[in-house]
Amino acid sequence: MFLTYLFRELSNRRRQTVVVAAGIALAIALVIVVSGVAAGVRNAQSSVLQSVYGVGTDITITQAAEPGDGGPGQQFAFGSGDGTTTDDGSTEVAQSTLTAARGTATFDSSALATVQGVDGVSAATATLSLQSSTFSGTLPDFSQGTGGAGTDGATGDGTGTGTPPAPPTGGADGAGGSSFDVDQFSVTGLDPAADAVGPLTSASVVDGRGLAADDAGADVVVLDQTYATGADLAVGDTLAVGGTDLSVVGIVASTSSDAATASDAYVPLDPAQALSGLTDQVSDVYVTAASASDVDALAADLETALPDATVSTQSELASSVSGSLSTASDLVAKLGTWLSVIVLAAAFLIAILFTVSGVGRRTREFGTLKALGWSDGRISRQVAGESLVQGLVGGLVGVAVGLVGLLVVNAVAPTLTAAATTAAAGPGAAGAGAAAGAGGGAPTGGGPGQQMVQATTDVVLHAPVTVSVVLLAVGLALVGGLLAGAVGSWRASRLRPAEALRSVA
């Protein structure tokens, strides 16, 4: 009897049923789309962070850089005896340096032992973020620019006549200025025995091998695939790092198709410290917590153990991801969430108003039913059941529409730019020009290669579909139906049989 009456009333009031179900369906679809996109943004942020810090890194420890750390730019100085003189009198010079990345601070490696001694630490490793810079070029023969015996700078017999001198070789403007190349790339020194946490845990070997425990102290290097391709390097070649040739033993790529690895080159920590002159110094400590639920508590303990250090959790690091991915995250978190809440509240309000309005139009019906013996509870259950079915129908339709919306998002596959700010230098700046002063003054490197931004990449946004979100959407739809039914049944229970008789009269 209950179901027969319920479906008959819903079919007789199609307009109300359609409006209520459509409002709830729109709200539920929006909730599903926003939730899916938000999950996709979080996954994209995690992908970028993993490429920089490694899979499983819950906490990173650094030290805040003081103003001026890293210097005003990479300095190259040449003495009078430096370089090789060529047949035309010019001098070919080259110099390589390995220094802490600009804007970073290093601290004593004993901090790693302190971290490992804190309760709740499952694994920890230390790294040293560096920048390798190689300056090369040709200094012109400046003596050719002073002329011969002629007082006007012309060669000859001093009468001011003769053949003018050739401009200094190597200069682009013939006035002593020269253009040089500064090749820069990022280098990360790490413990080759650490395989539980660290940058290379998010990388896979595509050629050769990775760093092993017996590589400690060895002059070997593993290259990022993108850098190796650009520099035309392969396994078995050598790479000059800080003036020392290191043997390339492997090439790695990020395990995520949407992100690059954290550095251009990876070397064992001991050689990195020795070549850079930063003995017993590190720039980062990566930590994995024993329990994911205790990350915040562990971070507080680490801050107590290392009061001068900066302790950052994975969620805090996610806020440092910049680019259009950050913009999308803010948009979803603010506009998307509030829009979903507003639409959901509006849908519930519409359902309640239509249900109350419908109860008002059914005064004669409910009054007559009460006169026939229906109790207030039975009438309330009838109204609540009708509203619940309307909410369920709206929820199912909303789920279907929401899933279609997510399919559209994934089909479009919007590409977002993401960059994680780290202590290491950014992509190499091969070919960057550096001007040398007249008279062979010391040129300075610098420019784009010394940026603090690392792991800049394009991330394809994928909005996942999860069972929990679908169940949440259906639950919200049922809540909307129950709210409308509760208000409508309360209104119906207050009707009196006398009202029905007056309506008939």
RAWO-V435385 format. One record per residue. N is the residue number from 1. RES is the residue in one small letter. SS is DSSP state (hx for helix, st for strand, lp for the rest). OMEGA is omega in whole degrees, 0 to 359 (999 if undefined). D_FIRST is the distance of its C-alpha to the first C-alpha in Angstrom with 2 decimals. Layout:
n;res;ss;omega;d_first
N;RES;SS;OMEGA;D_FIRST
N;RES;SS;OMEGA;D_FIRST
//
This chain:
n;res;ss;omega;d_first
1;m;lp;182;0.00
2;f;hx;182;3.82
3;l;hx;180;5.66
4;t;hx;179;5.15
5;y;hx;183;6.04
6;l;hx;183;8.41
7;f;hx;177;10.22
8;r;hx;180;10.58
9;e;hx;179;12.19
10;l;hx;180;14.30
11;s;hx;179;15.54
12;n;hx;180;16.36
13;r;lp;184;18.30
14;r;hx;183;20.14
15;r;hx;179;23.30
16;q;hx;180;22.00
17;t;hx;182;20.20
18;v;hx;182;23.45
19;v;hx;181;25.74
20;v;hx;181;24.03
21;a;hx;180;23.65
22;a;hx;178;27.24
23;g;hx;179;28.71
24;i;hx;180;27.31
25;a;hx;179;28.34
26;l;hx;181;31.86
27;a;hx;181;32.23
28;i;hx;179;31.08
29;a;hx;180;33.39
30;l;hx;178;36.26
31;v;hx;181;35.72
32;i;hx;181;35.87
33;v;hx;180;38.97
34;v;hx;179;40.77
35;s;hx;179;40.03
36;g;hx;179;41.25
37;v;hx;178;44.38
38;a;hx;177;45.10
39;a;hx;178;44.93
40;g;hx;178;47.21
41;v;hx;179;49.69
42;r;hx;178;49.77
43;n;hx;179;50.39
44;a;hx;177;53.16
45;q;hx;179;54.77
46;s;hx;179;54.64
47;s;hx;180;56.26
48;v;hx;181;59.11
49;l;hx;179;59.64
50;q;hx;179;59.69
51;s;hx;181;62.33
52;v;hx;188;64.50
53;y;hx;180;63.94
54;g;lp;180;62.62
55;v;lp;176;59.45
56;g;lp;179;58.39
57;t;lp;180;60.48
58;d;lp;185;58.72
59;i;st;172;61.67
60;t;st;181;64.87
61;i;st;177;67.99
62;t;st;174;70.61
63;q;lp;184;73.22
64;a;lp;180;73.31
65;a;lp;175;76.13
66;e;lp;177;78.77
67;p;lp;179;79.98
68;g;lp;177;82.42
69;d;lp;180;81.23
70;g;lp;176;82.06
71;g;lp;182;84.84
72;p;lp;182;85.14
73;g;lp;181;84.98
74;q;lp;182;86.36
75;q;st;175;90.16
76;f;lp;181;92.59
77;a;lp;181;96.28
78;f;lp;175;99.17
79;g;lp;182;102.75
80;s;lp;182;105.87
81;g;lp;181;106.04
82;d;lp;175;102.43
83;g;lp;181;101.55
84;t;st;180;103.45
85;t;st;180;106.07
86;t;lp;183;105.99
87;d;lp;182;108.93
88;d;lp;175;108.40
89;g;lp;178;108.58
90;s;lp;183;104.88
91;t;st;177;103.06
92;e;st;182;99.82
93;v;st;177;97.77
94;a;st;180;94.56
95;q;st;179;92.83
96;s;st;177;89.57
97;t;st;176;87.92
98;l;st;185;84.88
99;t;st;174;83.56
100;a;st;181;80.47
101;a;lp;183;78.14
102;r;lp;178;78.83
103;g;lp;181;76.98
104;t;lp;176;76.16
105;a;lp;176;77.42
106;t;lp;179;78.37
107;f;st;187;78.51
108;d;st;183;79.90
109;s;lp;177;78.33
110;s;hx;178;78.33
111;a;hx;180;75.04
112;l;hx;179;73.38
113;a;hx;177;74.54
114;t;hx;179;73.26
115;v;hx;182;69.81
116;q;hx;180;69.72
117;g;lp;180;70.53
118;v;lp;179;67.47
119;d;lp;179;64.65
120;g;lp;178;61.53
121;v;st;179;63.46
122;s;st;179;62.57
123;a;st;179;65.03
124;a;st;177;67.39
125;t;st;181;70.01
126;a;st;178;72.44
127;t;st;178;73.45
128;l;st;182;76.15
129;s;st;186;75.38
130;l;st;174;78.50
131;q;st;176;79.82
132;s;st;180;82.54
133;s;st;178;84.76
134;t;st;179;87.56
135;f;st;178;90.09
136;s;st;180;92.39
137;g;st;182;94.76
138;t;st;176;98.37
139;l;st;182;100.66
140;p;lp;175;103.28
141;d;lp;186;107.02
142;f;hx;180;107.73
143;s;hx;180;111.49
144;q;hx;182;111.33
145;g;hx;182;110.19
146;t;hx;179;113.37
147;g;lp;179;115.75
148;g;lp;182;119.10
149;a;lp;183;122.45
150;g;lp;182;121.94
151;t;lp;180;121.39
152;d;lp;177;118.66
153;g;lp;178;116.60
154;a;st;177;118.04
155;t;lp;179;119.82
156;g;lp;188;123.47
157;d;lp;178;126.73
158;g;lp;180;125.69
159;t;lp;180;126.53
160;g;lp;178;122.94
161;t;lp;179;122.98
162;g;lp;183;121.52
163;t;lp;178;118.14
164;p;st;180;115.19
165;p;lp;176;113.47
166;a;lp;178;110.25
167;p;lp;179;107.13
168;p;lp;180;105.78
169;t;lp;178;103.83
170;g;lp;182;100.22
171;g;st;181;99.59
172;a;lp;184;97.40
173;d;lp;179;99.42
174;g;lp;182;102.89
175;a;lp;178;103.18
176;g;lp;178;102.37
177;g;lp;183;98.61
178;s;st;176;96.60
179;s;st;182;93.03
180;f;st;179;91.69
181;d;st;174;88.59
182;v;st;180;86.38
183;d;st;183;83.97
184;q;st;175;81.33
185;f;st;183;78.45
186;s;st;181;76.34
187;v;st;176;77.05
188;t;st;173;75.04
189;g;st;183;76.80
190;l;st;178;74.58
191;d;lp;183;74.81
192;p;lp;180;74.75
193;a;lp;182;73.50
194;a;lp;180;70.36
195;d;lp;181;67.45
196;a;lp;182;64.52
197;v;lp;180;64.56
198;g;lp;185;66.49
199;p;hx;185;66.71
200;l;hx;177;67.28
201;t;hx;178;64.11
202;s;hx;181;62.29
203;a;st;177;64.87
204;s;st;181;65.47
205;v;st;178;68.82
206;v;st;177;69.32
207;d;st;181;73.02
208;g;st;181;75.43
209;r;lp;175;74.18
210;g;lp;177;72.93
211;l;lp;180;74.85
212;a;lp;184;75.42
213;a;hx;181;76.66
214;d;hx;175;80.19
215;d;hx;181;80.38
216;a;lp;180;81.04
217;g;lp;183;84.27
218;a;lp;179;84.54
219;d;lp;180;85.23
220;v;st;181;82.14
221;v;st;173;79.39
222;v;st;186;75.93
223;l;st;169;74.98
224;d;st;185;71.78
225;q;hx;181;71.21
226;t;hx;179;71.12
227;y;hx;181;74.36
228;a;hx;179;76.05
229;t;hx;180;75.29
230;g;hx;181;76.60
231;a;hx;179;79.72
232;d;lp;179;80.28
233;l;lp;180;80.39
234;a;lp;178;79.50
235;v;lp;183;79.70
236;g;lp;176;83.37
237;d;lp;176;84.44
238;t;st;178;85.62
239;l;st;179;84.38
240;a;st;178;86.64
241;v;st;181;84.94
242;g;lp;178;87.15
243;g;lp;179;90.25
244;t;st;179;89.48
245;d;st;177;88.41
246;l;st;181;85.29
247;s;st;178;84.28
248;v;st;182;80.88
249;v;st;181;79.15
250;g;st;177;75.62
251;i;st;183;73.25
252;v;st;176;69.69
253;a;st;180;66.68
254;s;st;177;63.52
255;t;lp;176;60.63
256;s;lp;180;58.46
257;s;lp;184;58.89
258;d;lp;185;58.31
259;a;lp;177;61.10
260;a;lp;176;64.78
261;t;lp;189;66.44
262;a;lp;187;67.82
263;s;lp;177;71.49
264;d;lp;184;73.96
265;a;st;180;75.84
266;y;st;180;75.31
267;v;st;175;78.29
268;p;st;188;78.78
269;l;hx;183;78.94
270;d;hx;177;82.56
271;p;hx;179;84.15
272;a;hx;179;82.05
273;q;hx;182;83.38
274;a;hx;183;86.93
275;l;hx;181;87.06
276;s;hx;183;85.65
277;g;lp;181;87.81
278;l;lp;182;84.74
279;t;lp;180;85.57
280;d;lp;178;82.97
281;q;st;175;80.76
282;v;st;179;77.11
283;s;lp;182;74.85
284;d;st;170;71.35
285;v;st;180;69.67
286;y;st;187;66.29
287;v;st;171;64.13
288;t;st;181;61.10
289;a;st;179;59.23
290;a;lp;179;58.42
291;s;lp;181;54.88
292;a;hx;181;53.00
293;s;hx;183;51.48
294;d;hx;184;55.01
295;v;hx;182;56.49
296;d;hx;179;56.73
297;a;hx;178;58.28
298;l;hx;178;60.71
299;a;hx;178;61.68
300;a;hx;178;62.56
301;d;hx;179;64.68
302;l;hx;177;66.48
303;e;hx;177;67.25
304;t;hx;181;68.84
305;a;hx;181;70.83
306;l;lp;186;71.99
307;p;lp;181;72.29
308;d;lp;184;74.13
309;a;lp;174;71.63
310;t;st;182;68.60
311;v;st;183;65.49
312;s;st;176;62.56
313;t;st;181;59.16
314;q;hx;180;57.31
315;s;hx;177;54.93
316;e;hx;179;57.97
317;l;hx;180;59.67
318;a;hx;180;56.71
319;s;lp;180;57.48
320;s;lp;178;60.97
321;v;lp;185;59.77
322;s;st;181;60.95
323;g;lp;182;60.79
324;s;hx;176;57.86
325;l;hx;177;55.70
326;s;hx;178;56.23
327;t;hx;178;55.34
328;a;hx;179;52.09
329;s;hx;179;51.29
330;d;hx;181;51.91
331;l;hx;180;49.88
332;v;hx;184;46.82
333;a;hx;185;47.22
334;k;hx;184;47.67
335;l;hx;183;46.38
336;g;hx;182;43.64
337;t;hx;181;42.19
338;w;hx;177;42.30
339;l;hx;178;40.93
340;s;hx;180;37.93
341;v;hx;181;37.36
342;i;hx;181;37.75
343;v;hx;179;35.42
344;l;hx;178;32.77
345;a;hx;178;33.09
346;a;hx;179;32.98
347;a;hx;178;29.79
348;f;hx;180;28.10
349;l;hx;178;29.50
350;i;hx;180;28.27
351;a;hx;180;24.71
352;i;hx;182;24.95
353;l;hx;180;26.60
354;f;hx;179;24.20
355;t;hx;178;21.18
356;v;hx;178;23.05
357;s;hx;179;24.15
358;g;hx;178;20.68
359;v;hx;179;19.60
360;g;hx;179;22.77
361;r;hx;181;21.98
362;r;lp;181;18.60
363;t;hx;181;20.41
364;r;hx;182;19.79
365;e;hx;183;16.03
366;f;hx;177;15.72
367;g;hx;179;18.43
368;t;hx;179;16.83
369;l;hx;177;13.54
370;k;hx;178;15.98
371;a;hx;178;17.91
372;l;lp;175;15.00
373;g;lp;178;14.75
374;w;lp;178;12.64
375;s;lp;177;14.81
376;d;hx;180;16.50
377;g;hx;181;15.17
378;r;hx;178;11.47
379;i;hx;179;12.57
380;s;hx;179;14.87
381;r;hx;179;12.47
382;q;hx;180;10.40
383;v;hx;180;13.88
384;a;hx;179;15.21
385;g;hx;179;12.61
386;e;hx;180;13.44
387;s;hx;179;17.10
388;l;hx;178;17.05
389;v;hx;177;15.91
390;q;hx;178;18.60
391;g;hx;180;21.09
392;l;hx;178;20.40
393;v;hx;178;20.89
394;g;hx;179;23.99
395;g;hx;180;25.23
396;l;hx;177;25.09
397;v;hx;179;26.82
398;g;hx;177;29.28
399;v;hx;179;30.14
400;a;hx;180;30.90
401;v;hx;179;33.04
402;g;hx;178;34.75
403;l;hx;176;35.68
404;v;hx;178;37.12
405;g;hx;178;39.08
406;l;hx;177;40.52
407;l;hx;178;41.49
408;v;hx;179;43.35
409;v;hx;181;45.13
410;n;hx;178;46.20
411;a;hx;177;47.29
412;v;hx;178;49.42
413;a;lp;180;50.68
414;p;lp;180;52.45
415;t;st;181;55.72
416;l;st;177;56.58
417;t;st;181;59.99
418;a;st;177;60.17
419;a;st;177;63.13
420;a;st;180;63.42
421;t;st;181;66.34
422;t;lp;180;68.42
423;a;lp;184;71.92
424;a;lp;179;73.15
425;a;lp;181;74.74
426;g;lp;183;73.00
427;p;lp;182;73.73
428;g;lp;182;77.40
429;a;lp;182;79.52
430;a;lp;177;81.93
431;g;lp;179;84.41
432;a;st;184;84.06
433;g;st;174;87.30
434;a;st;185;89.46
435;a;st;176;92.59
436;a;st;181;95.79
437;g;lp;178;98.25
438;a;lp;182;101.69
439;g;lp;175;104.15
440;g;lp;178;101.63
441;g;lp;184;99.69
442;a;lp;177;96.73
443;p;lp;178;93.63
444;t;st;174;90.22
445;g;lp;178;87.00
446;g;lp;176;83.62
447;g;lp;190;81.08
448;p;hx;185;77.64
449;g;hx;184;78.02
450;q;hx;179;78.06
451;q;lp;180;74.63
452;m;lp;184;72.32
453;v;st;185;69.29
454;q;st;175;68.45
455;a;st;174;65.99
456;t;st;185;65.27
457;t;st;173;62.94
458;d;st;182;60.35
459;v;st;177;56.85
460;v;st;182;54.13
461;l;lp;176;50.86
462;h;lp;181;48.01
463;a;lp;183;44.54
464;p;lp;175;42.77
465;v;lp;181;39.07
466;t;lp;180;37.89
467;v;hx;182;34.67
468;s;hx;179;34.85
469;v;hx;179;34.89
470;v;hx;179;31.89
471;l;hx;177;29.90
472;l;hx;180;31.19
473;a;hx;179;30.08
474;v;hx;179;26.49
475;g;hx;178;26.58
476;l;hx;178;27.92
477;a;hx;178;25.21
478;l;hx;177;22.54
479;v;hx;178;24.71
480;g;hx;178;24.81
481;g;hx;180;21.05
482;l;hx;178;20.86
483;l;hx;179;23.71
484;a;hx;180;22.20
485;g;hx;180;18.86
486;a;hx;180;20.93
487;v;hx;180;22.99
488;g;hx;180;20.26
489;s;hx;176;18.17
490;w;hx;178;21.51
491;r;hx;181;22.20
492;a;hx;183;18.90
493;s;hx;181;19.43
494;r;lp;179;22.82
495;l;lp;180;21.74
496;r;lp;179;22.63
497;p;hx;181;21.52
498;a;hx;179;25.16
499;e;hx;178;24.87
500;a;hx;181;22.31
501;l;hx;178;24.72
502;r;hx;179;27.64
503;s;hx;180;25.85
504;v;hx;179;25.27
505;a;lp;999;28.90
//
